[in-house]
């Protein structure tokens, strides 16, 4: 099997927009294709800021991708200097025919090494990234490739791989201040358009609308870092129900309704007698 890693270009742009998969894959439904179009806007905004990617192919079929940009402009809860920030890495679970587990062929390692080579060539002082402890891309994956833990907040781990002396990066709790209604509940969702999480975002919006005037929904985009929250990262988003933090990962409709109902129960009852 032949594995190749390519820089992002016009020829493989659609693969990148499809999260490292083939954009014509019959498994993609209309919602997924909408997310691809949403990501085009992200690319247009971020390419001038230094957005880059590497595309992995196995036997000429998409196998995954890695995305990166300078840490100073990366829309993630991080603070740092002169580092290349790895915003996302993904390896597909299977090939076109579904017969091969692509995640056990060293493709992730090849993507990281390709990003490392680019960072060194461009004069960056190192690479940094975020992992979730015991979750998606756990820190052990990066530690095996030379990264070390530099900061942690609960399950959120900031790792780095410095090439030369430079200031240590740190996690940023963010500056977002959710709205608290006195006469109802506001649901605030903060995310980037890098990975819009359309299903979860739409779920919160749809269920909030079920409550009529009692619940309002507000969406906040963190692409320019003018607003940020510690939970705002690839595949996750900051969610607040009347000022109280809610789970940042996908939740069920029942969980969403329960969280909103709990928020409504906290509203003080006004005695009008």
C-alpha positions as protocol buffer text, in pm:
chain_id: "A"
residue {
  index: 1
  type: UNK
  ca { x: 0 y: 0 z: 0 }
}
residue {
  index: 2
  type: UNK
  ca { x: 126 y: 342 z: -99 }
}
residue {
  index: 3
  type: UNK
  ca { x: 81 y: 627 z: 151 }
}
residue {
  index: 4
  type: UNK
  ca { x: 146 y: 984 z: 34 }
}
residue {
  index: 5
  type: UNK
  ca { x: 116 y: 1315 z: 219 }
}
residue {
  index: 6
  type: UNK
  ca { x: 47 y: 1623 z: 4 }
}
residue {
  index: 7
  type: UNK
  ca { x: 43 y: 1996 z: 83 }
}
residue {
  index: 8
  type: UNK
  ca { x: -296 y: 2163 z: 50 }
}
residue {
  index: 9
  type: UNK
  ca { x: -357 y: 2279 z: -307 }
}
residue {
  index: 10
  type: UNK
  ca { x: -640 y: 2337 z: -553 }
}
residue {
  index: 11
  type: UNK
  ca { x: -634 y: 1973 z: -661 }
}
residue {
  index: 12
  type: UNK
  ca { x: -704 y: 1833 z: -312 }
}
residue {
  index: 13
  type: UNK
  ca { x: -900 y: 2127 z: -164 }
}
residue {
  index: 14
  type: UNK
  ca { x: -1232 y: 1939 z: -182 }
}
residue {
  index: 15
  type: UNK
  ca { x: -1082 y: 1648 z: 13 }
}
residue {
  index: 16
  type: UNK
  ca { x: -971 y: 1891 z: 284 }
}
residue {
  index: 17
  type: UNK
  ca { x: -1315 y: 2057 z: 295 }
}
residue {
  index: 18
  type: UNK
  ca { x: -1469 y: 1710 z: 333 }
}
residue {
  index: 19
  type: UNK
  ca { x: -1257 y: 1652 z: 646 }
}
residue {
  index: 20
  type: UNK
  ca { x: -1003 y: 1430 z: 474 }
}
residue {
  index: 21
  type: UNK
  ca { x: -1262 y: 1213 z: 300 }
}
residue {
  index: 22
  type: UNK
  ca { x: -1371 y: 1187 z: -61 }
}
residue {
  index: 23
  type: UNK
  ca { x: -1622 y: 1470 z: -119 }
}
residue {
  index: 24
  type: UNK
  ca { x: -1839 y: 1248 z: -339 }
}
residue {
  index: 25
  type: UNK
  ca { x: -1865 y: 968 z: -82 }
}
residue {
  index: 26
  type: UNK
  ca { x: -2222 y: 839 z: -88 }
}
residue {
  index: 27
  type: UNK
  ca { x: -2223 y: 831 z: 294 }
}
residue {
  index: 28
  type: UNK
  ca { x: -2233 y: 1212 z: 305 }
}
residue {
  index: 29
  type: UNK
  ca { x: -2586 y: 1339 z: 357 }
}
residue {
  index: 30
  type: UNK
  ca { x: -2717 y: 1689 z: 282 }
}
residue {
  index: 31
  type: UNK
  ca { x: -2623 y: 1816 z: 629 }
}
residue {
  index: 32
  type: UNK
  ca { x: -2261 y: 1709 z: 584 }
}
residue {
  index: 33
  type: UNK
  ca { x: -2245 y: 1879 z: 245 }
}
residue {
  index: 34
  type: UNK
  ca { x: -2380 y: 2197 z: 406 }
}
residue {
  index: 35
  type: UNK
  ca { x: -2093 y: 2181 z: 653 }
}
residue {
  index: 36
  type: UNK
  ca { x: -1846 y: 2154 z: 364 }
}
residue {
  index: 37
  type: UNK
  ca { x: -1986 y: 2474 z: 215 }
}
residue {
  index: 38
  type: UNK
  ca { x: -1966 y: 2643 z: 555 }
}
residue {
  index: 39
  type: UNK
  ca { x: -1601 y: 2547 z: 581 }
}
residue {
  index: 40
  type: UNK
  ca { x: -1529 y: 2721 z: 249 }
}
residue {
  index: 41
  type: UNK
  ca { x: -1595 y: 3049 z: 426 }
}
residue {
  index: 42
  type: UNK
  ca { x: -1350 y: 2950 z: 699 }
}
residue {
  index: 43
  type: UNK
  ca { x: -1081 y: 2882 z: 439 }
}
residue {
  index: 44
  type: UNK
  ca { x: -1133 y: 3216 z: 268 }
}
residue {
  index: 45
  type: UNK
  ca { x: -1089 y: 3396 z: 601 }
}
residue {
  index: 46
  type: UNK
  ca { x: -795 y: 3192 z: 728 }
}
residue {
  index: 47
  type: UNK
  ca { x: -575 y: 3134 z: 423 }
}
residue {
  index: 48
  type: UNK
  ca { x: -443 y: 3496 z: 436 }
}
residue {
  index: 49
  type: UNK
  ca { x: -359 y: 3439 z: 806 }
}
residue {
  index: 50
  type: UNK
  ca { x: -140 y: 3137 z: 735 }
}
residue {
  index: 51
  type: UNK
  ca { x: -384 y: 2847 z: 729 }
}
residue {
  index: 52
  type: UNK
  ca { x: -226 y: 2532 z: 589 }
}
residue {
  index: 53
  type: UNK
  ca { x: -298 y: 2161 z: 570 }
}
residue {
  index: 54
  type: UNK
  ca { x: -152 y: 1827 z: 474 }
}
residue {
  index: 55
  type: UNK
  ca { x: -364 y: 1565 z: 297 }
}
residue {
  index: 56
  type: UNK
  ca { x: -291 y: 1192 z: 341 }
}
residue {
  index: 57
  type: UNK
  ca { x: -369 y: 947 z: 61 }
}
residue {
  index: 58
  type: UNK
  ca { x: -347 y: 570 z: 75 }
}
residue {
  index: 59
  type: UNK
  ca { x: -332 y: 408 z: -269 }
}
residue {
  index: 60
  type: UNK
  ca { x: -447 y: 747 z: -403 }
}
residue {
  index: 61
  type: UNK
  ca { x: -765 y: 747 z: -192 }
}
residue {
  index: 62
  type: UNK
  ca { x: -818 y: 1007 z: 88 }
}
residue {
  index: 63
  type: UNK
  ca { x: -701 y: 877 z: 425 }
}
residue {
  index: 64
  type: UNK
  ca { x: -701 y: 1190 z: 646 }
}
residue {
  index: 65
  type: UNK
  ca { x: -562 y: 1538 z: 695 }
}
residue {
  index: 66
  type: UNK
  ca { x: -389 y: 1775 z: 936 }
}
residue {
  index: 67
  type: UNK
  ca { x: -464 y: 2148 z: 963 }
}
residue {
  index: 68
  type: UNK
  ca { x: -245 y: 2421 z: 1113 }
}
residue {
  index: 69
  type: UNK
  ca { x: -181 y: 2795 z: 1143 }
}
residue {
  index: 70
  type: UNK
  ca { x: 30 y: 3036 z: 1352 }
}
residue {
  index: 71
  type: UNK
  ca { x: -69 y: 3016 z: 1717 }
}
residue {
  index: 72
  type: UNK
  ca { x: -113 y: 3394 z: 1741 }
}
residue {
  index: 73
  type: UNK
  ca { x: -415 y: 3384 z: 1507 }
}
residue {
  index: 74
  type: UNK
  ca { x: -547 y: 3032 z: 1569 }
}
residue {
  index: 75
  type: UNK
  ca { x: -911 y: 3050 z: 1686 }
}
residue {
  index: 76
  type: UNK
  ca { x: -855 y: 2831 z: 1988 }
}
residue {
  index: 77
  type: UNK
  ca { x: -823 y: 2895 z: 2364 }
}
residue {
  index: 78
  type: UNK
  ca { x: -443 y: 2924 z: 2354 }
}
residue {
  index: 79
  type: UNK
  ca { x: -181 y: 3196 z: 2402 }
}
residue {
  index: 80
  type: UNK
  ca { x: 167 y: 3161 z: 2253 }
}
residue {
  index: 81
  type: UNK
  ca { x: 435 y: 3302 z: 2027 }
}
residue {
  index: 82
  type: UNK
  ca { x: 630 y: 3176 z: 1725 }
}
residue {
  index: 83
  type: UNK
  ca { x: 464 y: 2834 z: 1734 }
}
residue {
  index: 84
  type: UNK
  ca { x: 270 y: 2655 z: 1463 }
}
residue {
  index: 85
  type: UNK
  ca { x: -62 y: 2546 z: 1613 }
}
residue {
  index: 86
  type: UNK
  ca { x: -206 y: 2215 z: 1495 }
}
residue {
  index: 87
  type: UNK
  ca { x: -579 y: 2287 z: 1495 }
}
residue {
  index: 88
  type: UNK
  ca { x: -694 y: 1946 z: 1378 }
}
residue {
  index: 89
  type: UNK
  ca { x: -573 y: 1604 z: 1268 }
}
residue {
  index: 90
  type: UNK
  ca { x: -798 y: 1328 z: 1144 }
}
residue {
  index: 91
  type: UNK
  ca { x: -741 y: 980 z: 1004 }
}
residue {
  index: 92
  type: UNK
  ca { x: -1034 y: 804 z: 840 }
}
residue {
  index: 93
  type: UNK
  ca { x: -1159 y: 485 z: 1001 }
}
residue {
  index: 94
  type: UNK
  ca { x: -1178 y: 291 z: 674 }
}
residue {
  index: 95
  type: UNK
  ca { x: -1086 y: 303 z: 307 }
}
residue {
  index: 96
  type: UNK
  ca { x: -1325 y: 330 z: 12 }
}
residue {
  index: 97
  type: UNK
  ca { x: -1431 y: -32 z: 32 }
}
residue {
  index: 98
  type: UNK
  ca { x: -1450 y: -42 z: 411 }
}
residue {
  index: 99
  type: UNK
  ca { x: -1202 y: -330 z: 422 }
}
residue {
  index: 100
  type: UNK
  ca { x: -898 y: -161 z: 581 }
}
residue {
  index: 101
  type: UNK
  ca { x: -868 y: 18 z: 915 }
}
residue {
  index: 102
  type: UNK
  ca { x: -667 y: 322 z: 810 }
}
residue {
  index: 103
  type: UNK
  ca { x: -596 y: 419 z: 1170 }
}
residue {
  index: 104
  type: UNK
  ca { x: -333 y: 148 z: 1216 }
}
residue {
  index: 105
  type: UNK
  ca { x: -91 y: 228 z: 937 }
}
residue {
  index: 106
  type: UNK
  ca { x: 107 y: 518 z: 1086 }
}
residue {
  index: 107
  type: UNK
  ca { x: -84 y: 779 z: 884 }
}
residue {
  index: 108
  type: UNK
  ca { x: -128 y: 1009 z: 1185 }
}
residue {
  index: 109
  type: UNK
  ca { x: 246 y: 996 z: 1251 }
}
residue {
  index: 110
  type: UNK
  ca { x: 321 y: 1074 z: 886 }
}
residue {
  index: 111
  type: UNK
  ca { x: 90 y: 1377 z: 898 }
}
residue {
  index: 112
  type: UNK
  ca { x: 254 y: 1508 z: 1215 }
}
residue {
  index: 113
  type: UNK
  ca { x: 603 y: 1464 z: 1070 }
}
residue {
  index: 114
  type: UNK
  ca { x: 499 y: 1647 z: 754 }
}
residue {
  index: 115
  type: UNK
  ca { x: 366 y: 1938 z: 963 }
}
residue {
  index: 116
  type: UNK
  ca { x: 689 y: 1935 z: 1165 }
}
residue {
  index: 117
  type: UNK
  ca { x: 897 y: 1957 z: 848 }
}
residue {
  index: 118
  type: UNK
  ca { x: 689 y: 2253 z: 728 }
}
residue {
  index: 119
  type: UNK
  ca { x: 722 y: 2429 z: 1067 }
}
residue {
  index: 120
  type: UNK
  ca { x: 1099 y: 2392 z: 1065 }
}
residue {
  index: 121
  type: UNK
  ca { x: 1129 y: 2513 z: 706 }
}
residue {
  index: 122
  type: UNK
  ca { x: 917 y: 2821 z: 784 }
}
residue {
  index: 123
  type: UNK
  ca { x: 1120 y: 2913 z: 1093 }
}
residue {
  index: 124
  type: UNK
  ca { x: 865 y: 2834 z: 1363 }
}
residue {
  index: 125
  type: UNK
  ca { x: 1004 y: 2764 z: 1709 }
}
residue {
  index: 126
  type: UNK
  ca { x: 792 y: 2451 z: 1750 }
}
residue {
  index: 127
  type: UNK
  ca { x: 443 y: 2303 z: 1732 }
}
residue {
  index: 128
  type: UNK
  ca { x: 157 y: 2315 z: 1982 }
}
residue {
  index: 129
  type: UNK
  ca { x: -182 y: 2147 z: 1990 }
}
residue {
  index: 130
  type: UNK
  ca { x: -477 y: 2064 z: 2216 }
}
residue {
  index: 131
  type: UNK
  ca { x: -584 y: 1713 z: 2314 }
}
residue {
  index: 132
  type: UNK
  ca { x: -858 y: 1584 z: 2541 }
}
residue {
  index: 133
  type: UNK
  ca { x: -747 y: 1358 z: 2824 }
}
residue {
  index: 134
  type: UNK
  ca { x: -872 y: 1005 z: 2770 }
}
residue {
  index: 135
  type: UNK
  ca { x: -1078 y: 1114 z: 2468 }
}
residue {
  index: 136
  type: UNK
  ca { x: -1040 y: 1199 z: 2101 }
}
residue {
  index: 137
  type: UNK
  ca { x: -670 y: 1205 z: 2012 }
}
residue {
  index: 138
  type: UNK
  ca { x: -549 y: 1160 z: 2371 }
}
residue {
  index: 139
  type: UNK
  ca { x: -225 y: 1319 z: 2482 }
}
residue {
  index: 140
  type: UNK
  ca { x: -43 y: 982 z: 2463 }
}
residue {
  index: 141
  type: UNK
  ca { x: -65 y: 997 z: 2082 }
}
residue {
  index: 142
  type: UNK
  ca { x: 133 y: 1322 z: 2078 }
}
residue {
  index: 143
  type: UNK
  ca { x: 370 y: 1226 z: 2358 }
}
residue {
  index: 144
  type: UNK
  ca { x: 483 y: 927 z: 2152 }
}
residue {
  index: 145
  type: UNK
  ca { x: 582 y: 1175 z: 1880 }
}
residue {
  index: 146
  type: UNK
  ca { x: 789 y: 1403 z: 2104 }
}
residue {
  index: 147
  type: UNK
  ca { x: 524 y: 1637 z: 2246 }
}
residue {
  index: 148
  type: UNK
  ca { x: 498 y: 1713 z: 2617 }
}
residue {
  index: 149
  type: UNK
  ca { x: 220 y: 1851 z: 2836 }
}
residue {
  index: 150
  type: UNK
  ca { x: 266 y: 2222 z: 2904 }
}
residue {
  index: 151
  type: UNK
  ca { x: -74 y: 2323 z: 3047 }
}
residue {
  index: 152
  type: UNK
  ca { x: -400 y: 2158 z: 3148 }
}
residue {
  index: 153
  type: UNK
  ca { x: -752 y: 2266 z: 3249 }
}
residue {
  index: 154
  type: UNK
  ca { x: -969 y: 1973 z: 3355 }
}
residue {
  index: 155
  type: UNK
  ca { x: -961 y: 1729 z: 3059 }
}
residue {
  index: 156
  type: UNK
  ca { x: -821 y: 1987 z: 2814 }
}
residue {
  index: 157
  type: UNK
  ca { x: -448 y: 1935 z: 2756 }
}
residue {
  index: 158
  type: UNK
  ca { x: -212 y: 2176 z: 2580 }
}
residue {
  index: 159
  type: UNK
  ca { x: 94 y: 2000 z: 2439 }
}
residue {
  index: 160
  type: UNK
  ca { x: 397 y: 2135 z: 2261 }
}
residue {
  index: 161
  type: UNK
  ca { x: 705 y: 2023 z: 2075 }
}
residue {
  index: 162
  type: UNK
  ca { x: 963 y: 2306 z: 2079 }
}
residue {
  index: 163
  type: UNK
  ca { x: 1252 y: 2308 z: 1832 }
}
residue {
  index: 164
  type: UNK
  ca { x: 1432 y: 2606 z: 1989 }
}
residue {
  index: 165
  type: UNK
  ca { x: 1399 y: 2824 z: 2300 }
}
residue {
  index: 166
  type: UNK
  ca { x: 1071 y: 3016 z: 2307 }
}
residue {
  index: 167
  type: UNK
  ca { x: 805 y: 3117 z: 2562 }
}
residue {
  index: 168
  type: UNK
  ca { x: 584 y: 2834 z: 2680 }
}
residue {
  index: 169
  type: UNK
  ca { x: 227 y: 2852 z: 2547 }
}
residue {
  index: 170
  type: UNK
  ca { x: -69 y: 2843 z: 2784 }
}
residue {
  index: 171
  type: UNK
  ca { x: -440 y: 2771 z: 2779 }
}
residue {
  index: 172
  type: UNK
  ca { x: -675 y: 3070 z: 2774 }
}
residue {
  index: 173
  type: UNK
  ca { x: -998 y: 3051 z: 2971 }
}
residue {
  index: 174
  type: UNK
  ca { x: -1143 y: 3306 z: 2732 }
}
residue {
  index: 175
  type: UNK
  ca { x: -1329 y: 3634 z: 2760 }
}
residue {
  index: 176
  type: UNK
  ca { x: -1683 y: 3531 z: 2674 }
}
residue {
  index: 177
  type: UNK
  ca { x: -1958 y: 3653 z: 2905 }
}
residue {
  index: 178
  type: UNK
  ca { x: -2290 y: 3470 z: 2859 }
}
residue {
  index: 179
  type: UNK
  ca { x: -2622 y: 3644 z: 2892 }
}
residue {
  index: 180
  type: UNK
  ca { x: -2851 y: 3576 z: 3189 }
}
residue {
  index: 181
  type: UNK
  ca { x: -3220 y: 3652 z: 3144 }
}
residue {
  index: 182
  type: UNK
  ca { x: -3435 y: 3742 z: 3443 }
}
residue {
  index: 183
  type: UNK
  ca { x: -3761 y: 3643 z: 3273 }
}
residue {
  index: 184
  type: UNK
  ca { x: -3650 y: 3333 z: 3083 }
}
residue {
  index: 185
  type: UNK
  ca { x: -3344 y: 3145 z: 2961 }
}
residue {
  index: 186
  type: UNK
  ca { x: -3083 y: 3236 z: 2703 }
}
residue {
  index: 187
  type: UNK
  ca { x: -2880 y: 2964 z: 2534 }
}
residue {
  index: 188
  type: UNK
  ca { x: -2540 y: 3097 z: 2421 }
}
residue {
  index: 189
  type: UNK
  ca { x: -2328 y: 2886 z: 2185 }
}
residue {
  index: 190
  type: UNK
  ca { x: -1975 y: 2994 z: 2091 }
}
residue {
  index: 191
  type: UNK
  ca { x: -1784 y: 2807 z: 1820 }
}
residue {
  index: 192
  type: UNK
  ca { x: -1559 y: 2850 z: 1519 }
}
residue {
  index: 193
  type: UNK
  ca { x: -1660 y: 2794 z: 1158 }
}
residue {
  index: 194
  type: UNK
  ca { x: -1361 y: 2561 z: 1124 }
}
residue {
  index: 195
  type: UNK
  ca { x: -1572 y: 2271 z: 1249 }
}
residue {
  index: 196
  type: UNK
  ca { x: -1921 y: 2411 z: 1293 }
}
residue {
  index: 197
  type: UNK
  ca { x: -2070 y: 2102 z: 1460 }
}
residue {
  index: 198
  type: UNK
  ca { x: -2385 y: 2162 z: 1260 }
}
residue {
  index: 199
  type: UNK
  ca { x: -2580 y: 1875 z: 1415 }
}
residue {
  index: 200
  type: UNK
  ca { x: -2523 y: 1981 z: 1777 }
}
residue {
  index: 201
  type: UNK
  ca { x: -2561 y: 2352 z: 1699 }
}
residue {
  index: 202
  type: UNK
  ca { x: -2885 y: 2287 z: 1513 }
}
residue {
  index: 203
  type: UNK
  ca { x: -3014 y: 2069 z: 1795 }
}
residue {
  index: 204
  type: UNK
  ca { x: -2969 y: 2344 z: 2054 }
}
residue {
  index: 205
  type: UNK
  ca { x: -3131 y: 2600 z: 1822 }
}
residue {
  index: 206
  type: UNK
  ca { x: -3426 y: 2376 z: 1731 }
}
residue {
  index: 207
  type: UNK
  ca { x: -3507 y: 2281 z: 2089 }
}
residue {
  index: 208
  type: UNK
  ca { x: -3465 y: 2638 z: 2215 }
}
residue {
  index: 209
  type: UNK
  ca { x: -3726 y: 2746 z: 1960 }
}
residue {
  index: 210
  type: UNK
  ca { x: -3971 y: 2487 z: 2100 }
}
residue {
  index: 211
  type: UNK
  ca { x: -4000 y: 2697 z: 2417 }
}
residue {
  index: 212
  type: UNK
  ca { x: -4116 y: 3011 z: 2239 }
}
residue {
  index: 213
  type: UNK
  ca { x: -4044 y: 3342 z: 2413 }
}
residue {
  index: 214
  type: UNK
  ca { x: -3927 y: 3171 z: 2731 }
}
residue {
  index: 215
  type: UNK
  ca { x: -3596 y: 3070 z: 2566 }
}
residue {
  index: 216
  type: UNK
  ca { x: -3374 y: 3269 z: 2331 }
}
residue {
  index: 217
  type: UNK
  ca { x: -3082 y: 3130 z: 2130 }
}
residue {
  index: 218
  type: UNK
  ca { x: -2765 y: 3324 z: 2045 }
}
residue {
  index: 219
  type: UNK
  ca { x: -2476 y: 3203 z: 1826 }
}
residue {
  index: 220
  type: UNK
  ca { x: -2127 y: 3356 z: 1862 }
}
residue {
  index: 221
  type: UNK
  ca { x: -1843 y: 3301 z: 1612 }
}
residue {
  index: 222
  type: UNK
  ca { x: -1487 y: 3297 z: 1751 }
}
residue {
  index: 223
  type: UNK
  ca { x: -1293 y: 3299 z: 1422 }
}
residue {
  index: 224
  type: UNK
  ca { x: -1120 y: 3633 z: 1487 }
}
residue {
  index: 225
  type: UNK
  ca { x: -1049 y: 3559 z: 1857 }
}
residue {
  index: 226
  type: UNK
  ca { x: -1233 y: 3875 z: 1966 }
}
residue {
  index: 227
  type: UNK
  ca { x: -1449 y: 3639 z: 2167 }
}
residue {
  index: 228
  type: UNK
  ca { x: -1327 y: 3305 z: 2301 }
}
residue {
  index: 229
  type: UNK
  ca { x: -1406 y: 3033 z: 2555 }
}
residue {
  index: 230
  type: UNK
  ca { x: -1199 y: 2744 z: 2692 }
}
residue {
  index: 231
  type: UNK
  ca { x: -1443 y: 2491 z: 2538 }
}
residue {
  index: 232
  type: UNK
  ca { x: -1421 y: 2646 z: 2191 }
}
residue {
  index: 233
  type: UNK
  ca { x: -1202 y: 2409 z: 1987 }
}
residue {
  index: 234
  type: UNK
  ca { x: -1228 y: 2160 z: 1704 }
}
residue {
  index: 235
  type: UNK
  ca { x: -1531 y: 1938 z: 1751 }
}
residue {
  index: 236
  type: UNK
  ca { x: -1640 y: 2124 z: 2066 }
}
residue {
  index: 237
  type: UNK
  ca { x: -1812 y: 2451 z: 2145 }
}
residue {
  index: 238
  type: UNK
  ca { x: -1884 y: 2657 z: 2450 }
}
residue {
  index: 239
  type: UNK
  ca { x: -2249 y: 2625 z: 2556 }
}
residue {
  index: 240
  type: UNK
  ca { x: -2418 y: 2823 z: 2834 }
}
residue {
  index: 241
  type: UNK
  ca { x: -2776 y: 2796 z: 2956 }
}
residue {
  index: 242
  type: UNK
  ca { x: -2862 y: 3125 z: 3124 }
}
residue {
  index: 243
  type: UNK
  ca { x: -2501 y: 3172 z: 3223 }
}
residue {
  index: 244
  type: UNK
  ca { x: -2440 y: 2816 z: 3346 }
}
residue {
  index: 245
  type: UNK
  ca { x: -2191 y: 2609 z: 3146 }
}
residue {
  index: 246
  type: UNK
  ca { x: -2335 y: 2307 z: 2964 }
}
residue {
  index: 247
  type: UNK
  ca { x: -2152 y: 2010 z: 2803 }
}
residue {
  index: 248
  type: UNK
  ca { x: -1937 y: 2116 z: 2508 }
}
residue {
  index: 249
  type: UNK
  ca { x: -1961 y: 1782 z: 2326 }
}
residue {
  index: 250
  type: UNK
  ca { x: -2267 y: 1639 z: 2145 }
}
residue {
  index: 251
  type: UNK
  ca { x: -2570 y: 1581 z: 2366 }
}
residue {
  index: 252
  type: UNK
  ca { x: -2905 y: 1412 z: 2308 }
}
residue {
  index: 253
  type: UNK
  ca { x: -3236 y: 1596 z: 2263 }
}
residue {
  index: 254
  type: UNK
  ca { x: -3342 y: 1470 z: 2606 }
}
residue {
  index: 255
  type: UNK
  ca { x: -3028 y: 1615 z: 2766 }
}
residue {
  index: 256
  type: UNK
  ca { x: -3079 y: 1951 z: 2594 }
}
residue {
  index: 257
  type: UNK
  ca { x: -3439 y: 1975 z: 2715 }
}
residue {
  index: 258
  type: UNK
  ca { x: -3333 y: 1873 z: 3065 }
}
residue {
  index: 259
  type: UNK
  ca { x: -3066 y: 2145 z: 3075 }
}
residue {
  index: 260
  type: UNK
  ca { x: -3309 y: 2410 z: 2951 }
}
residue {
  index: 261
  type: UNK
  ca { x: -3579 y: 2297 z: 3195 }
}
residue {
  index: 262
  type: UNK
  ca { x: -3327 y: 2316 z: 3477 }
}
residue {
  index: 263
  type: UNK
  ca { x: -3238 y: 2668 z: 3369 }
}
residue {
  index: 264
  type: UNK
  ca { x: -3604 y: 2770 z: 3366 }
}
residue {
  index: 265
  type: UNK
  ca { x: -3645 y: 2624 z: 3716 }
}
residue {
  index: 266
  type: UNK
  ca { x: -3380 y: 2864 z: 3846 }
}
residue {
  index: 267
  type: UNK
  ca { x: -3580 y: 3172 z: 3743 }
}
residue {
  index: 268
  type: UNK
  ca { x: -3724 y: 3337 z: 4054 }
}
residue {
  index: 269
  type: UNK
  ca { x: -4103 y: 3342 z: 4078 }
}
residue {
  index: 270
  type: UNK
  ca { x: -4233 y: 3698 z: 4107 }
}
residue {
  index: 271
  type: UNK
  ca { x: -4514 y: 3740 z: 4357 }
}
residue {
  index: 272
  type: UNK
  ca { x: -4777 y: 3953 z: 4181 }
}
residue {
  index: 273
  type: UNK
  ca { x: -5036 y: 3942 z: 4462 }
}
